[in-house]
Amino acid sequence: MQSLSKTFSRWTLLTFCAATVVVTASAKTWNGNELALYVTEATTDAARNELISVALGQQHFFRYLRVVTLREGETNGCPFVFLSMNEPSSRFTVECAVMKTISLAKLKEDPVTKVGDAVALTGVVAGVDVKRKLITLGPVIVRYKDLHAPKAGKELLAERDSSSVVYSFTGGKNPVNVTLRDKDLLAREKEILATKGKDAWALFLLTEIAKRDKVAREERNKLDIYRHIPAPTATGAATNAPPPITKDDD
């Protein structure tokens, strides 16, 4: 009987440890949709608080966020777009202020993002309010215009994100990646490789992509989000600076 008791105690301990591992693993997700769902489904305050504490200050990638509020504004000369969005799996609201210029340009790409559209973005979790079912992000990078729900069957990233790489060439002196935007250039691959060789093909791709990048920058620069912000006048009081943001790496 004593042996059976010891066996039961060991089994109970192993079960408890396994359950603890599952909770800890769940707490370390960097998928924003999973985070919102896990917080919603957490069965104890301790598990929920662990999820939130691990997530705070960390980047998470969110998809299928349906825009319910979109408001343009300005802080000390810096334009921003405030977004309030619905996360479909958890019914959490996700809010953020988009300030990075390329992300602002992404929202203004034709067709311009409006209420009812969906977006995918990466954002640092700044706060989670369980009672209000609210996740606040900042700073954020808008990745692409998205679907409202997962696509049935296999979905390719290139179907949603025009900046995704669809072709790589490393046979020449300079390696080159071709994104979905420039996929049409690949129609000349056989011709140039056959007549001019690998280095010429790589150079052709790099040159054409650079031309298109220049045109894209010029188009973005026409937007009013690229205004020059005058330097604040020095005074004895602190200036009302805009919220801090990280390097614009999108």
Secondary structure, 3 states (H helix, E strand, C coil): CHHHHHHHHHHHHHHHHHHHHHHHHHHCCCEHHHHHHHHHHCCCHHHHHHHHHHHCCCEEEEEEEEEEEEEEEEECCEEEEEEEEECCCCCCEEEEEECCHHHHHHHHCCCCCCCCCEEEEEEEEEEEECCCCEEEEEEEEEEEEECCCCCCCCCCHHHCCCCCEEEEECCCCCCEEEEHHHHHHHHHHHHHHHHCCHHHHHHHHHHHHHHHHHHHHHHHHCCHHHCCCCCCCCCCCCCCCCCCCCCCCC
